[in-house]
Amino acid sequence: MKPGSVADGYMIRGGQAGKDRLDVLDLAYREGTAELLRRSGVPEGARCLEVGAGGGHASRQLARAAGPAGRVAGVGNDPAR
């Protein structure tokens, strides 16, 4: 089974096509995600984990919120991302 295929039980296509889709979604939702992170109160120096990080867009926003003293790790299961 190919990762990201319907046959492996995951309905959203992975690989480069999936990354391209996530890039478009990031453009559409970037401001809303940033606002959500501001409201959640991610403190300077926070240590954050994003599970199911996809293209890493939210991880980058978390890193900006956590600042240079913070740490962010993003994990996912698509080897193309």
Helices and strands as residue ranges (DSSP letters): G 6-8, H 15-40, E 47-51, H 57-66, E 71-75
